[in-house]
């Protein structure tokens, strides 16, 4: 546990150092131009990121920051991005602002990055609610925006042209969880009585509804649907109703603090579902296990990437992360790294720092990354892998699909009091 605490502390310190030591902003302008490539070549390509380094999403945001920094370092050490406009290679200047896990801070951060720092591209942090707040600002300012750890689908159906997300979305998860269970478990042994526990947010309502719609077509019955306000301190009544309904599977998508509370209270009440999918809260598994101990084992999560995925560049990421934090890279490190790869490739193909040209180049992406091959659909979503991962003895193991599997699926989950 001491090693886990050291890892988390180091991640937070890294975020603070990067914020404190960021280069001074370029001169602010009253109105940022549509094209940021004018006259002589700038010293660097300004890229702006709003990331939750404090607040409810801080653990995930810390991973994102590390992934961005690793990729920026790799590109800059290789000479930077070639821009035909200047016939020169330019380094990336990553400008990071902490949004404190609050949508309103995302908005103010993006506005400042646009007006004062004249950024060519926006990068997002962690959590669908934060990305949703960013989408309208990116569209208003006509600055291309890339975000991961971002599963909400309906925001992509609002006609935004500057929003891109190489990450799985709710419709994919709505069916993937049932396809995984049907693929790994024989009929008659599947946990077919399902409870949905979702937060009262746009994304919680969206994914909860899609799970409910998909379940019967895959042979599952929804026996309970419960919703709660973010920040709920007592889940006792919800847990007892789900238990009384006979649910042997639970599908949930809590923010980390709510996820800790929910599973701690499930353990206290002695309710152990045979299967639990917990989207988002366990992504930073060291933090999850530090809070829950053995009660955090055997949940399944969908972080979008795993350090065992054998794509070009993954070994280098793992080697650096291992040297710095003592473990293979966590999921959002790889996802964030891929975002920088996509961005750099698009800027180079655009050949200029014109935001519209960069936006069009991102839309035309056809690129191998550390998360696999990436292309985008017209709505800014992408066709990406969605490895489902189970925590066993405090570590993440890929259980589905078979091509990525690193361990067998542990089912049913042992009762909390027998772990």
C-alpha positions as CSV (number, residue, x, y, z in Angstrom):
1,X,0.0,0.0,0.0
2,X,2.9,2.4,0.7
3,X,4.1,1.9,-2.9
4,X,0.6,2.8,-4.1
5,X,0.5,5.9,-2.0
6,X,3.9,6.9,-3.4
7,X,2.6,6.4,-7.0
8,X,-0.4,8.6,-6.4
9,X,1.6,11.3,-4.6
10,X,4.1,11.4,-7.4
11,X,1.3,11.8,-10.0
12,X,-0.2,14.7,-8.1
13,X,3.3,16.3,-7.7
14,X,3.9,15.9,-11.4
15,X,0.7,17.8,-12.2
16,X,1.6,20.6,-9.8
17,X,5.1,20.9,-11.2
18,X,3.9,21.0,-14.8
19,X,1.4,23.7,-13.9
20,X,3.9,25.7,-11.9
21,X,6.7,25.4,-14.5
22,X,4.7,25.9,-17.6
23,X,6.3,28.5,-20.0
24,X,4.9,32.0,-19.8
25,X,1.9,32.5,-22.0
26,X,2.2,34.3,-25.3
27,X,1.0,37.9,-25.5
28,X,-2.8,38.1,-25.0
29,X,-4.9,39.3,-27.9
30,X,-8.4,40.9,-27.7
31,X,-9.6,38.6,-30.4
32,X,-7.8,35.4,-31.3
33,X,-7.4,35.0,-35.1
34,X,-8.8,32.0,-37.0
35,X,-5.3,31.3,-38.3
36,X,-2.5,31.3,-35.7
37,X,0.2,30.8,-38.4
38,X,1.1,34.3,-39.5
39,X,4.4,35.9,-40.5
40,X,7.6,34.4,-39.0
41,X,7.5,31.0,-37.5
42,X,6.5,31.0,-33.8
43,X,8.8,29.5,-31.2
44,X,6.4,26.7,-30.6
45,X,3.0,25.3,-31.4
46,X,0.7,26.3,-28.5
47,X,-1.7,23.5,-27.4
48,X,-4.1,24.1,-24.6
49,X,-5.4,21.5,-22.2
50,X,-8.0,21.7,-19.4
51,X,-7.6,18.8,-17.0
52,X,-9.1,18.0,-13.6
53,X,-6.0,17.8,-11.4
54,X,-8.1,18.5,-8.3
55,X,-11.7,17.5,-7.4
56,X,-13.7,14.3,-8.1
57,X,-11.9,13.4,-11.3
58,X,-8.3,14.3,-10.2
59,X,-7.0,10.7,-10.2
60,X,-8.1,10.2,-13.8
61,X,-6.9,13.7,-14.8
62,X,-3.5,12.9,-13.4
63,X,-3.2,10.0,-15.8
64,X,-4.3,12.1,-18.7
65,X,-1.7,14.7,-17.9
66,X,1.1,12.1,-17.8
67,X,0.0,10.7,-21.2
68,X,0.0,14.1,-22.8
69,X,3.4,14.9,-21.4
70,X,5.0,11.6,-22.4
71,X,3.8,12.1,-26.0
72,X,4.8,15.8,-26.2
73,X,8.2,14.9,-24.8
74,X,8.6,12.1,-27.4
75,X,7.6,14.4,-30.3
76,X,9.8,17.3,-29.2
77,X,12.8,15.1,-28.6
78,X,12.4,13.8,-32.2
79,X,12.5,17.4,-33.5
80,X,8.9,18.6,-33.2
81,X,6.2,18.8,-35.9
82,X,7.1,19.8,-39.4
83,X,5.0,22.7,-40.8
84,X,5.2,23.3,-44.5
85,X,3.9,26.9,-43.9
86,X,7.2,27.8,-42.3
87,X,9.4,25.0,-43.8
88,X,10.4,24.2,-40.2
89,X,10.0,21.8,-37.4
90,X,8.4,23.4,-34.3
91,X,8.1,22.0,-30.8
92,X,4.8,21.6,-29.0
93,X,4.2,23.9,-26.1
94,X,1.6,22.2,-23.8
95,X,-0.3,24.8,-21.7
96,X,-2.2,23.1,-18.9
97,X,-5.0,24.5,-16.7
98,X,-6.6,22.7,-13.8
99,X,-10.4,22.8,-14.0
100,X,-11.0,21.4,-10.6
101,X,-13.4,18.8,-12.0
102,X,-16.0,21.6,-12.6
103,X,-17.6,22.3,-15.9
104,X,-17.7,26.0,-15.4
105,X,-14.0,26.1,-14.9
106,X,-13.6,24.1,-18.2
107,X,-15.4,26.9,-20.0
108,X,-13.3,29.7,-18.5
109,X,-10.1,27.7,-19.1
110,X,-10.8,27.2,-22.7
111,X,-11.8,30.9,-23.2
112,X,-8.5,31.9,-21.6
113,X,-6.5,29.5,-23.7
114,X,-8.1,30.9,-26.8
115,X,-7.8,34.6,-26.1
116,X,-4.6,34.8,-24.2
117,X,-2.6,31.8,-25.4
118,X,-3.8,31.6,-29.0
119,X,-3.8,27.8,-29.0
120,X,-4.1,25.8,-32.2
121,X,-5.9,22.9,-30.6
122,X,-7.8,22.2,-27.4
123,X,-7.3,19.0,-25.4
124,X,-9.7,17.7,-22.8
125,X,-9.3,15.9,-19.5
126,X,-11.4,13.2,-17.8
127,X,-15.1,12.8,-17.5
128,X,-18.1,13.2,-19.9
129,X,-19.6,16.2,-18.0
130,X,-16.4,18.2,-18.5
131,X,-16.1,17.3,-22.1
132,X,-19.7,18.2,-22.7
133,X,-19.1,21.7,-21.3
134,X,-16.1,22.0,-23.6
135,X,-17.8,21.1,-26.8
136,X,-19.8,24.3,-27.2
137,X,-16.8,26.5,-26.5
138,X,-14.7,24.7,-29.0
139,X,-17.5,25.2,-31.6
140,X,-18.0,28.8,-30.7
141,X,-14.2,29.6,-31.0
142,X,-13.8,27.2,-33.9
143,X,-10.8,25.4,-32.3
144,X,-10.5,21.7,-32.8
145,X,-11.1,19.7,-29.6
146,X,-9.8,16.2,-28.8
147,X,-11.0,14.4,-25.7
148,X,-10.7,10.9,-24.1
149,X,-12.3,9.2,-21.1
150,X,-15.4,10.6,-22.7
151,X,-18.2,8.2,-23.3
152,X,-21.3,10.4,-23.6
153,X,-22.8,10.0,-27.0
154,X,-25.6,12.5,-27.4
155,X,-23.2,15.5,-27.3
156,X,-21.8,14.2,-30.6
157,X,-25.3,14.3,-32.1
158,X,-25.7,18.1,-31.8
159,X,-23.9,19.0,-35.1
160,X,-20.6,20.0,-33.6
161,X,-17.9,20.2,-36.2
162,X,-14.8,20.7,-34.0
163,X,-15.4,17.9,-31.5
164,X,-13.4,14.6,-31.8
165,X,-13.1,11.7,-29.3
166,X,-11.1,8.5,-29.9
167,X,-12.9,6.7,-27.1
168,X,-15.8,4.3,-26.8
169,X,-19.3,5.7,-26.5
170,X,-22.5,4.7,-24.7
171,X,-24.0,2.7,-27.6
172,X,-20.9,0.5,-27.7
173,X,-20.9,-0.2,-24.0
174,X,-24.6,-0.8,-23.9
175,X,-24.1,-4.0,-26.0
176,X,-20.4,-4.9,-25.2
177,X,-21.1,-5.8,-21.6
178,X,-23.8,-8.3,-22.6
179,X,-21.8,-9.7,-25.5
180,X,-18.8,-10.2,-23.1
181,X,-21.0,-12.1,-20.6
182,X,-22.6,-14.2,-23.3
183,X,-19.2,-14.9,-24.9
184,X,-17.5,-15.9,-21.7
185,X,-20.3,-17.8,-19.8
186,X,-22.4,-20.7,-21.0
187,X,-26.2,-20.3,-21.0
188,X,-27.6,-21.2,-17.6
189,X,-24.7,-19.7,-15.8
190,X,-25.1,-16.1,-16.8
191,X,-26.1,-13.4,-14.2
192,X,-29.3,-12.5,-16.0
193,X,-31.1,-10.5,-13.3
194,X,-29.6,-7.0,-13.7
195,X,-29.7,-3.9,-11.6
196,X,-28.7,-0.5,-13.1
197,X,-27.4,2.1,-10.7
198,X,-26.8,5.4,-12.4
199,X,-26.1,9.0,-11.4
200,X,-28.6,11.7,-12.2
201,X,-26.6,13.3,-15.0
202,X,-27.0,13.5,-18.7
203,X,-24.5,10.7,-19.2
204,X,-25.9,8.6,-16.4
205,X,-29.4,8.8,-17.8
206,X,-28.1,8.1,-21.3
207,X,-26.1,5.0,-20.6
208,X,-28.6,3.7,-18.0
209,X,-31.3,3.9,-20.6
210,X,-29.2,2.2,-23.3
211,X,-28.4,-0.7,-20.9
212,X,-32.1,-1.1,-20.2
213,X,-32.9,-1.2,-23.9
214,X,-30.1,-3.6,-24.8
215,X,-30.5,-6.1,-22.0
216,X,-33.7,-8.0,-23.2
217,X,-32.3,-8.5,-26.7
218,X,-29.3,-10.3,-25.2
219,X,-31.2,-12.5,-22.7
220,X,-31.1,-10.3,-19.6
221,X,-33.8,-8.9,-17.4
222,X,-33.7,-5.5,-15.7
223,X,-35.0,-6.2,-12.2
224,X,-34.1,-2.8,-10.7
225,X,-33.2,0.7,-11.9
226,X,-31.9,3.2,-9.3
227,X,-30.6,6.7,-9.7
228,X,-28.9,9.0,-7.3
229,X,-27.4,12.5,-7.1
230,X,-23.6,12.9,-7.5
231,X,-22.1,13.1,-4.1
232,X,-24.5,10.8,-2.4
233,X,-23.2,9.8,1.0
234,X,-25.6,6.9,1.8
235,X,-26.5,4.2,-0.7
236,X,-28.1,1.9,1.9
237,X,-31.7,2.1,0.6
238,X,-30.6,1.7,-3.0
239,X,-28.4,-1.4,-2.2
240,X,-31.2,-3.0,-0.1
241,X,-33.8,-2.5,-2.9
242,X,-31.4,-4.0,-5.5
243,X,-30.6,-6.9,-3.2
244,X,-34.3,-7.5,-2.6
245,X,-35.0,-7.5,-6.3
246,X,-32.7,-10.5,-6.6
247,X,-30.1,-8.7,-8.9
248,X,-27.1,-10.9,-9.5
249,X,-25.5,-8.3,-11.8
250,X,-25.0,-4.6,-11.2
251,X,-24.1,-2.1,-13.9
252,X,-23.0,1.3,-12.7
253,X,-21.0,4.4,-13.7
254,X,-20.1,6.4,-10.6
255,X,-17.5,9.1,-10.2
256,X,-14.6,7.9,-8.0
257,X,-15.9,9.2,-4.6
258,X,-19.4,7.8,-5.2
259,X,-17.9,4.5,-6.4
260,X,-15.9,4.2,-3.2
261,X,-18.9,4.8,-1.1
262,X,-21.2,2.5,-3.0
263,X,-18.9,-0.5,-2.8
264,X,-17.8,0.1,0.7
265,X,-21.5,0.1,1.8
266,X,-22.3,-3.0,-0.3
267,X,-19.5,-4.8,1.5
268,X,-20.8,-3.6,4.9
269,X,-24.3,-4.8,4.1
270,X,-23.1,-8.1,2.8
271,X,-24.5,-7.8,-0.7
272,X,-22.1,-9.2,-3.3
273,X,-23.5,-9.4,-6.9
274,X,-22.0,-12.2,-9.0
275,X,-20.9,-9.6,-11.6
276,X,-20.4,-5.9,-11.3
277,X,-19.5,-3.5,-14.1
278,X,-18.2,-0.2,-12.7
279,X,-17.4,2.3,-15.4
280,X,-15.0,5.2,-14.6
281,X,-14.5,5.0,-10.8
282,X,-11.9,2.1,-10.8
283,X,-10.0,3.4,-13.8
284,X,-7.2,4.5,-11.5
285,X,-7.0,1.1,-9.9
286,X,-4.3,2.1,-7.2
287,X,-6.6,4.7,-5.9
288,X,-9.6,2.4,-6.0
289,X,-7.8,-0.4,-4.1
290,X,-6.3,2.1,-1.6
291,X,-9.8,3.2,-0.7
292,X,-11.5,-0.3,-0.8
293,X,-8.9,-2.9,-0.3
294,X,-10.1,-6.4,-1.2
295,X,-13.7,-5.1,-1.6
296,X,-12.4,-3.4,-4.8
297,X,-11.4,-6.7,-6.4
298,X,-13.4,-8.5,-9.1
299,X,-15.2,-5.5,-10.6
300,X,-15.0,-5.1,-14.3
301,X,-14.2,-1.8,-15.9
302,X,-13.9,-0.3,-19.4
303,X,-11.0,2.1,-19.4
304,X,-10.5,2.1,-23.1
305,X,-6.9,0.8,-23.1
306,X,-4.6,-1.6,-21.3
307,X,-0.8,-1.6,-21.0
308,X,-0.6,-5.1,-22.5
309,X,-2.0,-4.1,-25.8
310,X,0.8,-4.8,-28.3
311,X,0.7,-1.7,-30.4
312,X,3.8,0.2,-31.6
313,X,5.0,2.6,-28.9
314,X,3.3,0.9,-25.9
315,X,6.5,-0.7,-24.7
316,X,8.2,2.7,-24.5
317,X,5.3,4.2,-22.5
318,X,5.4,1.2,-20.1
319,X,9.1,1.5,-19.7
320,X,9.0,5.1,-18.7
321,X,6.0,4.7,-16.4
322,X,7.6,1.7,-14.8
323,X,10.8,3.6,-14.1
324,X,8.9,6.6,-12.6
325,X,5.9,4.9,-10.8
326,X,6.8,1.3,-10.4
327,X,4.1,-0.3,-12.6
328,X,2.9,-0.5,-16.2
329,X,1.1,2.5,-17.4
330,X,-2.5,3.1,-16.4
331,X,-5.3,3.3,-19.0
332,X,-5.7,7.0,-19.5
333,X,-1.9,7.4,-20.0
334,X,-2.2,5.4,-23.2
335,X,-5.4,7.0,-24.3
336,X,-4.0,10.5,-23.8
337,X,-0.8,9.6,-25.6
338,X,-2.8,8.6,-28.6
339,X,-4.6,12.0,-28.6
340,X,-1.2,13.8,-29.0
341,X,-0.3,11.4,-31.8
342,X,-3.5,12.2,-33.6
343,X,-3.1,15.9,-33.1
344,X,0.5,16.0,-34.3
345,X,-0.3,13.9,-37.4
346,X,-3.1,16.3,-38.2
347,X,-1.1,19.5,-37.8
348,X,1.7,18.1,-40.0
349,X,-0.8,17.1,-42.7
350,X,-2.5,20.5,-42.5
351,X,1.0,22.1,-43.0
352,X,-0.1,25.2,-41.2
353,X,-1.5,26.5,-37.9
354,X,-4.8,27.3,-39.4
355,X,-7.5,25.9,-37.1
356,X,-9.9,25.0,-39.9
357,X,-7.2,23.2,-41.8
358,X,-6.2,21.3,-38.6
359,X,-9.8,20.5,-37.9
360,X,-10.3,19.0,-41.4
361,X,-7.0,17.0,-41.1
362,X,-8.2,15.5,-37.8
363,X,-11.5,14.5,-39.4
364,X,-9.5,12.8,-42.1
365,X,-7.3,10.9,-39.6
366,X,-6.2,7.4,-40.7
367,X,-3.5,6.6,-38.2
368,X,-1.9,3.8,-36.2
369,X,-1.6,4.9,-32.5
370,X,-0.7,3.3,-29.2
371,X,-4.4,2.5,-28.8
372,X,-4.8,1.0,-32.3
373,X,-5.9,2.3,-35.7
374,X,-7.9,5.5,-35.5
375,X,-10.4,7.0,-38.0
376,X,-13.3,9.3,-37.2
377,X,-16.9,9.2,-38.2
378,X,-18.7,12.4,-39.3
379,X,-20.0,13.0,-35.8
380,X,-16.5,13.1,-34.3
381,X,-16.7,9.6,-32.7
382,X,-14.4,6.8,-33.8
383,X,-14.1,3.1,-34.2
384,X,-12.0,2.0,-31.2
385,X,-11.2,-1.1,-29.2
386,X,-13.1,-1.4,-25.9
387,X,-11.1,-3.9,-23.8
388,X,-13.1,-5.0,-20.7
389,X,-10.8,-5.4,-17.7
390,X,-11.2,-7.1,-14.3
391,X,-9.4,-6.2,-11.2
392,X,-7.9,-9.3,-9.6
393,X,-5.6,-9.0,-6.5
394,X,-5.4,-5.3,-7.0
395,X,-4.2,-5.5,-10.7
396,X,-6.0,-5.0,-14.0
397,X,-6.4,-8.0,-16.3
398,X,-8.0,-7.9,-19.7
399,X,-10.8,-10.5,-20.0
400,X,-12.4,-9.5,-23.3
401,X,-12.2,-9.6,-26.2
402,X,-10.1,-12.8,-26.6
403,X,-7.5,-11.1,-28.8
404,X,-6.4,-8.9,-25.9
405,X,-7.1,-11.3,-23.0
406,X,-4.4,-11.5,-20.3
407,X,-6.4,-13.7,-17.8
408,X,-9.5,-15.7,-17.3
409,X,-12.7,-14.1,-16.2
410,X,-13.3,-14.7,-12.4
411,X,-16.9,-15.5,-12.0
412,X,-18.9,-15.4,-9.8
413,X,-17.2,-12.8,-7.7
414,X,-16.4,-14.2,-4.2
415,X,-18.5,-12.8,-1.4
416,X,-16.9,-9.7,0.2
417,X,-16.5,-11.5,3.6
418,X,-14.5,-14.4,1.9
419,X,-11.9,-12.3,0.2
